């Protein structure tokens, strides 16, 4: 349920709803493009640590240029702000790398089916880490979400444990990131767009040394040569597209998170995954068994039930 929803239906509420609707549509469209280029890059250049780093570097650079040229107003931040952003950036970094590693090992659709169980993780984290309690119907709605994902995982033709675990780790990390981000943005003068920009910059600083340690310049350079020789010069444009679209879709998603609850965000995100799953299956000719698709449908239906239960 959108937080902006109300019984009155005044013009300003309608305008707010239209704005959120526009954010959601833009977020989903940008995300589909990101996922396609991200997978094309990973197929030719299977180094998820550097591609994750490049996405953050590109977003950070875009925002630094926007601030310097006053296209966007730079946020006024202090040391306290950056300290409170640190745990959010750690969660963002882990979630981002884990999802990218996952997509380097399995089909995009499989990663996103597992990631569609994010609302279930939202409940589990809120219950066990934050001590929040929910009505029984909410807990019951988790059963189809988890069951559907389990069915899909068990019947996936190209199952890979690293791919599965990466998507699961990303679920937990992003739930924490969203809860902490929402708290961090509350009452602050920093907008959703600038909050995400600062998050990118801090995540880039955290991720870079790990990317060098795990993969390193030698592998990157050798892999780059291979990718250019196999794909041709347009490979550079694929990398640019995955990096630019990564930043744009996240920026728009944070502009929405600024206005909605982390729960609504998780549900919007799950709906987004339907477009990603369908488009990536078509574009990459991913083989899907009917039982596998049934698992995905049950998981996504579970999310609908969950959103109803939460209302
Ligand atoms: C990433 O690289 O951060 C993931 O692809 C993010 O996935 P999500 O934003 O769809 O959860």
py3Dmol code that shows the C-alpha trace and the ligand (Angstrom):
import py3Dmol

protein = """\
ATOM      1  CA  UNK A   1       0.000   0.000   0.000  1.00  0.00           C
ATOM      2  CA  UNK A   2       1.433   3.354  -0.915  1.00  0.00           C
ATOM      3  CA  UNK A   3       1.959   5.585   2.083  1.00  0.00           C
ATOM      4  CA  UNK A   4       0.614   8.439   0.042  1.00  0.00           C
ATOM      5  CA  UNK A   5      -2.714   6.714  -0.328  1.00  0.00           C
ATOM      6  CA  UNK A   6      -5.510   8.268   1.627  1.00  0.00           C
ATOM      7  CA  UNK A   7      -9.250   8.153   1.847  1.00  0.00           C
ATOM      8  CA  UNK A   8      -9.811  11.723   0.727  1.00  0.00           C
ATOM      9  CA  UNK A   9      -8.486  11.532  -2.834  1.00  0.00           C
ATOM     10  CA  UNK A  10      -7.642  15.272  -2.926  1.00  0.00           C
ATOM     11  CA  UNK A  11      -5.879  16.653  -6.030  1.00  0.00           C
ATOM     12  CA  UNK A  12      -2.510  16.803  -4.224  1.00  0.00           C
ATOM     13  CA  UNK A  13      -2.806  13.129  -3.241  1.00  0.00           C
ATOM     14  CA  UNK A  14      -3.657  12.250  -6.843  1.00  0.00           C
ATOM     15  CA  UNK A  15      -0.623  14.233  -8.041  1.00  0.00           C
ATOM     16  CA  UNK A  16       1.611  12.448  -5.537  1.00  0.00           C
ATOM     17  CA  UNK A  17       0.284   9.066  -6.648  1.00  0.00           C
ATOM     18  CA  UNK A  18       0.882   9.995 -10.294  1.00  0.00           C
ATOM     19  CA  UNK A  19       4.430  11.047  -9.408  1.00  0.00           C
ATOM     20  CA  UNK A  20       5.157   7.742  -7.657  1.00  0.00           C
ATOM     21  CA  UNK A  21       3.595   5.858 -10.590  1.00  0.00           C
ATOM     22  CA  UNK A  22       5.912   7.699 -12.962  1.00  0.00           C
ATOM     23  CA  UNK A  23       8.943   6.945 -10.753  1.00  0.00           C
ATOM     24  CA  UNK A  24       7.996   3.252 -10.659  1.00  0.00           C
ATOM     25  CA  UNK A  25       7.534   3.002 -14.450  1.00  0.00           C
ATOM     26  CA  UNK A  26      10.867   4.773 -15.086  1.00  0.00           C
ATOM     27  CA  UNK A  27      12.637   2.658 -12.462  1.00  0.00           C
ATOM     28  CA  UNK A  28      11.397  -0.598 -14.023  1.00  0.00           C
ATOM     29  CA  UNK A  29      12.210   0.423 -17.614  1.00  0.00           C
ATOM     30  CA  UNK A  30      15.746   1.552 -16.702  1.00  0.00           C
ATOM     31  CA  UNK A  31      16.236  -1.655 -14.739  1.00  0.00           C
ATOM     32  CA  UNK A  32      15.293  -3.895 -17.684  1.00  0.00           C
ATOM     33  CA  UNK A  33      17.887  -2.135 -19.871  1.00  0.00           C
ATOM     34  CA  UNK A  34      20.506  -2.411 -17.103  1.00  0.00           C
ATOM     35  CA  UNK A  35      19.883  -6.131 -16.651  1.00  0.00           C
ATOM     36  CA  UNK A  36      20.238  -6.869 -20.350  1.00  0.00           C
ATOM     37  CA  UNK A  37      23.521  -4.993 -20.783  1.00  0.00           C
ATOM     38  CA  UNK A  38      24.846  -6.249 -17.450  1.00  0.00           C
ATOM     39  CA  UNK A  39      24.339  -9.864 -18.569  1.00  0.00           C
ATOM     40  CA  UNK A  40      25.767  -9.223 -22.043  1.00  0.00           C
ATOM     41  CA  UNK A  41      28.879  -7.782 -20.376  1.00  0.00           C
ATOM     42  CA  UNK A  42      29.153 -10.656 -17.872  1.00  0.00           C
ATOM     43  CA  UNK A  43      28.789 -13.268 -20.640  1.00  0.00           C
ATOM     44  CA  UNK A  44      31.757 -11.769 -22.505  1.00  0.00           C
ATOM     45  CA  UNK A  45      33.699 -10.596 -19.460  1.00  0.00           C
ATOM     46  CA  UNK A  46      32.970 -12.761 -16.390  1.00  0.00           C
ATOM     47  CA  UNK A  47      34.491 -10.449 -13.770  1.00  0.00           C
ATOM     48  CA  UNK A  48      31.572  -9.298 -11.594  1.00  0.00           C
ATOM     49  CA  UNK A  49      33.752  -7.500  -9.024  1.00  0.00           C
ATOM     50  CA  UNK A  50      35.138  -5.010 -11.554  1.00  0.00           C
ATOM     51  CA  UNK A  51      31.821  -4.554 -13.373  1.00  0.00           C
ATOM     52  CA  UNK A  52      30.153  -3.787 -10.007  1.00  0.00           C
ATOM     53  CA  UNK A  53      32.929  -1.305  -9.240  1.00  0.00           C
ATOM     54  CA  UNK A  54      32.573   0.368 -12.646  1.00  0.00           C
ATOM     55  CA  UNK A  55      28.812   0.859 -12.122  1.00  0.00           C
ATOM     56  CA  UNK A  56      29.464   2.665  -8.845  1.00  0.00           C
ATOM     57  CA  UNK A  57      32.362   4.661 -10.315  1.00  0.00           C
ATOM     58  CA  UNK A  58      30.261   5.792 -13.252  1.00  0.00           C
ATOM     59  CA  UNK A  59      27.378   6.887 -10.993  1.00  0.00           C
ATOM     60  CA  UNK A  60      29.753   8.706  -8.640  1.00  0.00           C
ATOM     61  CA  UNK A  61      31.376  10.531 -11.553  1.00  0.00           C
ATOM     62  CA  UNK A  62      28.006  11.482 -13.067  1.00  0.00           C
ATOM     63  CA  UNK A  63      26.902  12.990  -9.766  1.00  0.00           C
ATOM     64  CA  UNK A  64      30.193  14.803  -9.083  1.00  0.00           C
ATOM     65  CA  UNK A  65      29.939  16.391 -12.545  1.00  0.00           C
ATOM     66  CA  UNK A  66      26.265  17.285 -11.952  1.00  0.00           C
ATOM     67  CA  UNK A  67      27.175  18.971  -8.669  1.00  0.00           C
ATOM     68  CA  UNK A  68      30.205  20.782 -10.129  1.00  0.00           C
ATOM     69  CA  UNK A  69      28.193  22.117 -13.069  1.00  0.00           C
ATOM     70  CA  UNK A  70      25.184  22.836 -10.819  1.00  0.00           C
ATOM     71  CA  UNK A  71      22.876  20.624 -12.862  1.00  0.00           C
ATOM     72  CA  UNK A  72      22.017  19.243  -9.426  1.00  0.00           C
ATOM     73  CA  UNK A  73      22.499  21.048  -6.149  1.00  0.00           C
ATOM     74  CA  UNK A  74      25.240  19.448  -4.037  1.00  0.00           C
ATOM     75  CA  UNK A  75      24.026  18.191  -0.636  1.00  0.00           C
ATOM     76  CA  UNK A  76      25.213  19.820   2.567  1.00  0.00           C
ATOM     77  CA  UNK A  77      26.717  16.981   4.582  1.00  0.00           C
ATOM     78  CA  UNK A  78      28.778  16.675   7.750  1.00  0.00           C
ATOM     79  CA  UNK A  79      30.877  13.934   9.316  1.00  0.00           C
ATOM     80  CA  UNK A  80      27.820  12.638  11.212  1.00  0.00           C
ATOM     81  CA  UNK A  81      25.997  12.125   7.915  1.00  0.00           C
ATOM     82  CA  UNK A  82      28.858  10.091   6.407  1.00  0.00           C
ATOM     83  CA  UNK A  83      29.208   8.048   9.618  1.00  0.00           C
ATOM     84  CA  UNK A  84      25.528   7.171   9.589  1.00  0.00           C
ATOM     85  CA  UNK A  85      25.771   6.362   5.868  1.00  0.00           C
ATOM     86  CA  UNK A  86      28.578   3.849   6.432  1.00  0.00           C
ATOM     87  CA  UNK A  87      26.448   0.795   7.432  1.00  0.00           C
ATOM     88  CA  UNK A  88      24.045   1.571   4.572  1.00  0.00           C
ATOM     89  CA  UNK A  89      26.980   1.656   2.153  1.00  0.00           C
ATOM     90  CA  UNK A  90      28.330  -1.652   3.487  1.00  0.00           C
ATOM     91  CA  UNK A  91      24.902  -3.264   2.909  1.00  0.00           C
ATOM     92  CA  UNK A  92      24.623  -1.664  -0.552  1.00  0.00           C
ATOM     93  CA  UNK A  93      28.100  -2.891  -1.529  1.00  0.00           C
ATOM     94  CA  UNK A  94      27.449  -6.454  -0.358  1.00  0.00           C
ATOM     95  CA  UNK A  95      24.017  -6.585  -2.012  1.00  0.00           C
ATOM     96  CA  UNK A  96      25.338  -5.188  -5.296  1.00  0.00           C
ATOM     97  CA  UNK A  97      28.385  -7.467  -5.561  1.00  0.00           C
ATOM     98  CA  UNK A  98      26.416 -10.525  -4.458  1.00  0.00           C
ATOM     99  CA  UNK A  99      23.716  -9.929  -7.112  1.00  0.00           C
ATOM    100  CA  UNK A 100      26.315  -9.341  -9.827  1.00  0.00           C
ATOM    101  CA  UNK A 101      28.282 -12.461  -8.860  1.00  0.00           C
ATOM    102  CA  UNK A 102      24.979 -14.356  -8.956  1.00  0.00           C
ATOM    103  CA  UNK A 103      24.172 -13.085 -12.458  1.00  0.00           C
ATOM    104  CA  UNK A 104      27.644 -14.043 -13.664  1.00  0.00           C
ATOM    105  CA  UNK A 105      26.893 -17.666 -12.693  1.00  0.00           C
ATOM    106  CA  UNK A 106      23.212 -18.194 -13.522  1.00  0.00           C
ATOM    107  CA  UNK A 107      20.497 -16.862 -15.851  1.00  0.00           C
ATOM    108  CA  UNK A 108      19.269 -13.318 -15.103  1.00  0.00           C
ATOM    109  CA  UNK A 109      15.749 -14.725 -14.705  1.00  0.00           C
ATOM    110  CA  UNK A 110      16.889 -17.190 -12.018  1.00  0.00           C
ATOM    111  CA  UNK A 111      18.661 -14.477  -9.981  1.00  0.00           C
ATOM    112  CA  UNK A 112      15.533 -12.319 -10.145  1.00  0.00           C
ATOM    113  CA  UNK A 113      13.174 -15.152  -9.224  1.00  0.00           C
ATOM    114  CA  UNK A 114      15.234 -15.747  -6.069  1.00  0.00           C
ATOM    115  CA  UNK A 115      15.378 -11.996  -5.505  1.00  0.00           C
ATOM    116  CA  UNK A 116      11.587 -11.809  -5.739  1.00  0.00           C
ATOM    117  CA  UNK A 117      11.533 -13.275  -2.220  1.00  0.00           C
ATOM    118  CA  UNK A 118      12.957 -10.015  -0.846  1.00  0.00           C
ATOM    119  CA  UNK A 119       9.676  -9.075   0.959  1.00  0.00           C
ATOM    120  CA  UNK A 120       9.897 -12.359   2.912  1.00  0.00           C
ATOM    121  CA  UNK A 121      13.370 -11.348   4.030  1.00  0.00           C
ATOM    122  CA  UNK A 122      11.981  -7.955   4.958  1.00  0.00           C
ATOM    123  CA  UNK A 123       9.578  -9.654   7.393  1.00  0.00           C
ATOM    124  CA  UNK A 124      12.228 -11.996   8.796  1.00  0.00           C
ATOM    125  CA  UNK A 125      14.759  -9.202   9.330  1.00  0.00           C
ATOM    126  CA  UNK A 126      12.119  -6.912  10.875  1.00  0.00           C
ATOM    127  CA  UNK A 127      10.936  -9.739  13.153  1.00  0.00           C
ATOM    128  CA  UNK A 128      14.257 -11.161  14.317  1.00  0.00           C
ATOM    129  CA  UNK A 129      16.579  -8.141  14.179  1.00  0.00           C
ATOM    130  CA  UNK A 130      14.199  -5.278  14.922  1.00  0.00           C
ATOM    131  CA  UNK A 131      11.686  -7.174  17.085  1.00  0.00           C
ATOM    132  CA  UNK A 132       8.657  -6.053  15.009  1.00  0.00           C
ATOM    133  CA  UNK A 133       5.660  -8.362  15.024  1.00  0.00           C
ATOM    134  CA  UNK A 134       3.148  -8.933  12.223  1.00  0.00           C
ATOM    135  CA  UNK A 135      -0.332 -10.462  11.934  1.00  0.00           C
ATOM    136  CA  UNK A 136      -0.495 -14.212  11.238  1.00  0.00           C
ATOM    137  CA  UNK A 137      -1.628 -13.585   7.629  1.00  0.00           C
ATOM    138  CA  UNK A 138       1.709 -11.874   6.915  1.00  0.00           C
ATOM    139  CA  UNK A 139       3.688 -14.874   8.158  1.00  0.00           C
ATOM    140  CA  UNK A 140       1.438 -17.222   6.167  1.00  0.00           C
ATOM    141  CA  UNK A 141       2.023 -15.242   2.967  1.00  0.00           C
ATOM    142  CA  UNK A 142       5.742 -15.974   3.287  1.00  0.00           C
ATOM    143  CA  UNK A 143       5.062 -19.698   2.734  1.00  0.00           C
ATOM    144  CA  UNK A 144       4.224 -19.376  -1.009  1.00  0.00           C
ATOM    145  CA  UNK A 145       7.066 -16.885  -1.487  1.00  0.00           C
ATOM    146  CA  UNK A 146       9.677 -19.229  -0.023  1.00  0.00           C
ATOM    147  CA  UNK A 147       7.991 -22.368  -1.410  1.00  0.00           C
ATOM    148  CA  UNK A 148       7.771 -20.922  -4.940  1.00  0.00           C
ATOM    149  CA  UNK A 149      11.436 -19.880  -4.882  1.00  0.00           C
ATOM    150  CA  UNK A 150      12.447 -23.302  -3.547  1.00  0.00           C
ATOM    151  CA  UNK A 151      10.499 -25.019  -6.354  1.00  0.00           C
ATOM    152  CA  UNK A 152      12.175 -22.820  -8.967  1.00  0.00           C
ATOM    153  CA  UNK A 153      15.628 -23.419  -7.487  1.00  0.00           C
ATOM    154  CA  UNK A 154      15.091 -27.173  -7.293  1.00  0.00           C
ATOM    155  CA  UNK A 155      13.940 -27.405 -10.918  1.00  0.00           C
ATOM    156  CA  UNK A 156      16.386 -24.881 -12.439  1.00  0.00           C
ATOM    157  CA  UNK A 157      18.185 -26.498 -15.374  1.00  0.00           C
ATOM    158  CA  UNK A 158      21.408 -24.554 -14.849  1.00  0.00           C
ATOM    159  CA  UNK A 159      21.452 -24.402 -11.059  1.00  0.00           C
ATOM    160  CA  UNK A 160      24.653 -23.100  -9.513  1.00  0.00           C
ATOM    161  CA  UNK A 161      25.198 -22.768  -5.761  1.00  0.00           C
ATOM    162  CA  UNK A 162      27.214 -19.526  -5.980  1.00  0.00           C
ATOM    163  CA  UNK A 163      24.503 -18.039  -8.195  1.00  0.00           C
ATOM    164  CA  UNK A 164      21.797 -19.062  -5.704  1.00  0.00           C
ATOM    165  CA  UNK A 165      23.672 -17.904  -2.603  1.00  0.00           C
ATOM    166  CA  UNK A 166      24.618 -14.599  -4.244  1.00  0.00           C
ATOM    167  CA  UNK A 167      20.929 -13.807  -4.818  1.00  0.00           C
ATOM    168  CA  UNK A 168      20.054 -14.832  -1.224  1.00  0.00           C
ATOM    169  CA  UNK A 169      22.850 -12.704   0.288  1.00  0.00           C
ATOM    170  CA  UNK A 170      21.728  -9.804  -1.878  1.00  0.00           C
ATOM    171  CA  UNK A 171      18.178 -10.185  -0.473  1.00  0.00           C
ATOM    172  CA  UNK A 172      19.304  -9.839   3.148  1.00  0.00           C
ATOM    173  CA  UNK A 173      21.767  -7.029   2.387  1.00  0.00           C
ATOM    174  CA  UNK A 174      19.224  -4.966   0.409  1.00  0.00           C
ATOM    175  CA  UNK A 175      16.499  -5.346   3.038  1.00  0.00           C
ATOM    176  CA  UNK A 176      18.921  -3.938   5.625  1.00  0.00           C
ATOM    177  CA  UNK A 177      20.014  -1.229   3.196  1.00  0.00           C
ATOM    178  CA  UNK A 178      16.424  -0.130   2.574  1.00  0.00           C
ATOM    179  CA  UNK A 179      15.465  -0.043   6.249  1.00  0.00           C
ATOM    180  CA  UNK A 180      18.617   1.885   7.225  1.00  0.00           C
ATOM    181  CA  UNK A 181      18.338   4.214   4.210  1.00  0.00           C
ATOM    182  CA  UNK A 182      14.779   5.146   5.054  1.00  0.00           C
ATOM    183  CA  UNK A 183      15.841   5.916   8.634  1.00  0.00           C
ATOM    184  CA  UNK A 184      18.855   7.865   7.373  1.00  0.00           C
ATOM    185  CA  UNK A 185      16.766   9.976   4.985  1.00  0.00           C
ATOM    186  CA  UNK A 186      14.085  10.765   7.560  1.00  0.00           C
ATOM    187  CA  UNK A 187      14.200  14.389   8.702  1.00  0.00           C
ATOM    188  CA  UNK A 188      17.367  15.041   6.664  1.00  0.00           C
ATOM    189  CA  UNK A 189      17.681  17.793   4.096  1.00  0.00           C
ATOM    190  CA  UNK A 190      19.462  15.404   1.674  1.00  0.00           C
ATOM    191  CA  UNK A 191      17.122  14.388  -1.182  1.00  0.00           C
ATOM    192  CA  UNK A 192      16.677  10.781  -2.343  1.00  0.00           C
ATOM    193  CA  UNK A 193      18.795  11.519  -5.432  1.00  0.00           C
ATOM    194  CA  UNK A 194      21.697  12.994  -3.463  1.00  0.00           C
ATOM    195  CA  UNK A 195      21.411  10.352  -0.760  1.00  0.00           C
ATOM    196  CA  UNK A 196      21.922   7.665  -3.404  1.00  0.00           C
ATOM    197  CA  UNK A 197      24.820   9.663  -4.931  1.00  0.00           C
ATOM    198  CA  UNK A 198      26.619   9.773  -1.542  1.00  0.00           C
ATOM    199  CA  UNK A 199      25.863   6.069  -1.101  1.00  0.00           C
ATOM    200  CA  UNK A 200      27.511   5.318  -4.474  1.00  0.00           C
ATOM    201  CA  UNK A 201      30.630   7.303  -3.588  1.00  0.00           C
ATOM    202  CA  UNK A 202      31.045   5.591  -0.203  1.00  0.00           C
ATOM    203  CA  UNK A 203      30.287   2.137  -1.651  1.00  0.00           C
ATOM    204  CA  UNK A 204      32.867   2.714  -4.375  1.00  0.00           C
ATOM    205  CA  UNK A 205      35.500   3.469  -1.706  1.00  0.00           C
ATOM    206  CA  UNK A 206      34.550   0.291   0.192  1.00  0.00           C
ATOM    207  CA  UNK A 207      34.383  -1.976  -2.852  1.00  0.00           C
ATOM    208  CA  UNK A 208      37.536  -0.948  -4.755  1.00  0.00           C
ATOM    209  CA  UNK A 209      40.148  -2.632  -2.487  1.00  0.00           C
ATOM    210  CA  UNK A 210      38.074  -5.840  -2.342  1.00  0.00           C
ATOM    211  CA  UNK A 211      37.668  -5.910  -6.134  1.00  0.00           C
ATOM    212  CA  UNK A 212      41.432  -5.561  -6.550  1.00  0.00           C
ATOM    213  CA  UNK A 213      42.041  -8.339  -3.996  1.00  0.00           C
ATOM    214  CA  UNK A 214      39.471 -10.775  -5.447  1.00  0.00           C
ATOM    215  CA  UNK A 215      40.068 -10.258  -9.194  1.00  0.00           C
ATOM    216  CA  UNK A 216      42.804  -7.680  -9.782  1.00  0.00           C
ATOM    217  CA  UNK A 217      44.161  -5.691 -12.746  1.00  0.00           C
ATOM    218  CA  UNK A 218      45.914  -8.635 -14.441  1.00  0.00           C
ATOM    219  CA  UNK A 219      42.721 -10.656 -14.869  1.00  0.00           C
ATOM    220  CA  UNK A 220      40.788  -7.535 -15.866  1.00  0.00           C
ATOM    221  CA  UNK A 221      43.271  -6.591 -18.586  1.00  0.00           C
ATOM    222  CA  UNK A 222      43.521 -10.099 -20.051  1.00  0.00           C
ATOM    223  CA  UNK A 223      39.728 -10.533 -19.958  1.00  0.00           C
ATOM    224  CA  UNK A 224      39.220  -7.114 -21.578  1.00  0.00           C
ATOM    225  CA  UNK A 225      41.405  -8.111 -24.552  1.00  0.00           C
ATOM    226  CA  UNK A 226      39.427 -11.322 -24.984  1.00  0.00           C
ATOM    227  CA  UNK A 227      36.073  -9.522 -24.754  1.00  0.00           C
ATOM    228  CA  UNK A 228      37.091  -6.868 -27.296  1.00  0.00           C
ATOM    229  CA  UNK A 229      38.390  -9.512 -29.705  1.00  0.00           C
ATOM    230  CA  UNK A 230      35.223 -11.618 -29.382  1.00  0.00           C
ATOM    231  CA  UNK A 231      32.556  -8.892 -29.275  1.00  0.00           C
ATOM    232  CA  UNK A 232      34.291  -6.021 -31.074  1.00  0.00           C
ATOM    233  CA  UNK A 233      34.584  -2.360 -30.059  1.00  0.00           C
ATOM    234  CA  UNK A 234      30.886  -2.165 -29.133  1.00  0.00           C
ATOM    235  CA  UNK A 235      31.806  -4.061 -25.958  1.00  0.00           C
ATOM    236  CA  UNK A 236      32.891  -0.683 -24.516  1.00  0.00           C
ATOM    237  CA  UNK A 237      29.370   0.653 -25.139  1.00  0.00           C
ATOM    238  CA  UNK A 238      27.856  -2.354 -23.364  1.00  0.00           C
ATOM    239  CA  UNK A 239      30.007  -1.608 -20.307  1.00  0.00           C
ATOM    240  CA  UNK A 240      29.061   2.076 -20.492  1.00  0.00           C
ATOM    241  CA  UNK A 241      25.362   1.206 -20.822  1.00  0.00           C
ATOM    242  CA  UNK A 242      25.328  -1.202 -17.865  1.00  0.00           C
ATOM    243  CA  UNK A 243      27.125   1.400 -15.713  1.00  0.00           C
ATOM    244  CA  UNK A 244      24.995   4.401 -16.675  1.00  0.00           C
ATOM    245  CA  UNK A 245      21.690   2.494 -16.441  1.00  0.00           C
ATOM    246  CA  UNK A 246      22.728   1.009 -13.082  1.00  0.00           C
ATOM    247  CA  UNK A 247      23.115   4.475 -11.657  1.00  0.00           C
ATOM    248  CA  UNK A 248      19.954   5.858 -13.263  1.00  0.00           C
ATOM    249  CA  UNK A 249      17.620   3.073 -12.128  1.00  0.00           C
ATOM    250  CA  UNK A 250      18.965   3.200  -8.585  1.00  0.00           C
ATOM    251  CA  UNK A 251      18.716   6.975  -8.502  1.00  0.00           C
ATOM    252  CA  UNK A 252      15.062   6.838  -9.532  1.00  0.00           C
ATOM    253  CA  UNK A 253      14.377   4.026  -7.048  1.00  0.00           C
ATOM    254  CA  UNK A 254      15.809   6.185  -4.243  1.00  0.00           C
ATOM    255  CA  UNK A 255      13.670   9.106  -5.387  1.00  0.00           C
ATOM    256  CA  UNK A 256      10.700   6.757  -4.829  1.00  0.00           C
ATOM    257  CA  UNK A 257      12.037   5.395  -1.525  1.00  0.00           C
ATOM    258  CA  UNK A 258      12.161   8.993  -0.302  1.00  0.00           C
ATOM    259  CA  UNK A 259       8.351   9.035  -0.594  1.00  0.00           C
ATOM    260  CA  UNK A 260       7.288   5.495   0.289  1.00  0.00           C
ATOM    261  CA  UNK A 261       7.914   2.892   3.002  1.00  0.00           C
ATOM    262  CA  UNK A 262      10.668   0.240   2.694  1.00  0.00           C
ATOM    263  CA  UNK A 263       7.870  -2.322   2.488  1.00  0.00           C
ATOM    264  CA  UNK A 264       6.174  -0.643  -0.480  1.00  0.00           C
ATOM    265  CA  UNK A 265       9.621  -0.359  -2.027  1.00  0.00           C
ATOM    266  CA  UNK A 266      10.198  -4.117  -1.680  1.00  0.00           C
ATOM    267  CA  UNK A 267       6.832  -4.876  -3.270  1.00  0.00           C
ATOM    268  CA  UNK A 268       7.457  -2.441  -6.158  1.00  0.00           C
ATOM    269  CA  UNK A 269      10.817  -4.086  -6.602  1.00  0.00           C
ATOM    270  CA  UNK A 270       9.243  -7.546  -6.833  1.00  0.00           C
ATOM    271  CA  UNK A 271       6.787  -6.331  -9.464  1.00  0.00           C
ATOM    272  CA  UNK A 272       9.752  -4.868 -11.355  1.00  0.00           C
ATOM    273  CA  UNK A 273      11.298  -8.333 -11.432  1.00  0.00           C
ATOM    274  CA  UNK A 274       8.381  -9.693 -13.481  1.00  0.00           C
ATOM    275  CA  UNK A 275       9.366  -7.398 -16.385  1.00  0.00           C
ATOM    276  CA  UNK A 276      13.038  -8.313 -15.952  1.00  0.00           C
ATOM    277  CA  UNK A 277      12.313 -12.066 -15.812  1.00  0.00           C
ATOM    278  CA  UNK A 278      10.072 -12.027 -18.894  1.00  0.00           C
ATOM    279  CA  UNK A 279      12.311  -9.776 -21.010  1.00  0.00           C
ATOM    280  CA  UNK A 280      15.541 -11.600 -20.132  1.00  0.00           C
ATOM    281  CA  UNK A 281      13.994 -15.026 -20.917  1.00  0.00           C
ATOM    282  CA  UNK A 282      12.989 -13.696 -24.354  1.00  0.00           C
ATOM    283  CA  UNK A 283      16.270 -11.912 -25.120  1.00  0.00           C
ATOM    284  CA  UNK A 284      18.654 -14.588 -23.851  1.00  0.00           C
ATOM    285  CA  UNK A 285      16.482 -17.567 -24.969  1.00  0.00           C
ATOM    286  CA  UNK A 286      16.661 -18.964 -21.440  1.00  0.00           C
ATOM    287  CA  UNK A 287      15.367 -22.546 -21.308  1.00  0.00           C
ATOM    288  CA  UNK A 288      12.495 -22.743 -18.798  1.00  0.00           C
ATOM    289  CA  UNK A 289      10.590 -25.847 -17.716  1.00  0.00           C
ATOM    290  CA  UNK A 290       6.873 -25.447 -16.912  1.00  0.00           C
ATOM    291  CA  UNK A 291       7.466 -26.530 -13.286  1.00  0.00           C
ATOM    292  CA  UNK A 292      10.182 -23.917 -13.015  1.00  0.00           C
ATOM    293  CA  UNK A 293       7.848 -21.188 -14.266  1.00  0.00           C
ATOM    294  CA  UNK A 294       5.154 -22.438 -11.866  1.00  0.00           C
ATOM    295  CA  UNK A 295       7.573 -21.898  -8.944  1.00  0.00           C
ATOM    296  CA  UNK A 296       8.209 -18.312 -10.076  1.00  0.00           C
ATOM    297  CA  UNK A 297       4.464 -17.665 -10.452  1.00  0.00           C
ATOM    298  CA  UNK A 298       3.755 -19.036  -6.928  1.00  0.00           C
ATOM    299  CA  UNK A 299       6.515 -16.865  -5.434  1.00  0.00           C
ATOM    300  CA  UNK A 300       5.222 -13.737  -7.146  1.00  0.00           C
ATOM    301  CA  UNK A 301       1.625 -14.540  -6.209  1.00  0.00           C
ATOM    302  CA  UNK A 302       2.900 -14.898  -2.624  1.00  0.00           C
ATOM    303  CA  UNK A 303       4.168 -11.324  -2.822  1.00  0.00           C
ATOM    304  CA  UNK A 304       0.704 -10.112  -3.850  1.00  0.00           C
ATOM    305  CA  UNK A 305      -0.818 -11.985  -0.888  1.00  0.00           C
ATOM    306  CA  UNK A 306       1.846 -10.491   1.329  1.00  0.00           C
ATOM    307  CA  UNK A 307       1.062  -6.949   0.225  1.00  0.00           C
ATOM    308  CA  UNK A 308      -2.645  -7.608   0.904  1.00  0.00           C
ATOM    309  CA  UNK A 309      -1.829  -9.052   4.339  1.00  0.00           C
ATOM    310  CA  UNK A 310       0.302  -6.015   5.186  1.00  0.00           C
ATOM    311  CA  UNK A 311      -2.621  -3.710   4.443  1.00  0.00           C
TER     312      UNK A 311
END
"""
ligand_1 = """\
11
LIG
C 22.846 -5.003 -8.441
O 23.750 -5.188 -9.207
O 22.898 -4.202 -7.481
C 21.612 -5.799 -8.640
O 21.400 -6.126 -9.959
C 20.520 -5.092 -7.999
O 19.370 -5.724 -8.114
P 18.029 -5.014 -7.701
O 18.252 -3.537 -7.657
O 17.116 -5.422 -8.802
O 17.675 -5.584 -6.365
"""
view = py3Dmol.view(width=600, height=400)
view.addModel(protein, "pdb")
view.setStyle({"model": 0}, {"cartoon": {"style": "trace"}})
view.addModel(ligand_1, "xyz")
view.setStyle({"model": 1}, {"stick": {}})
view.zoomTo()
view.show()
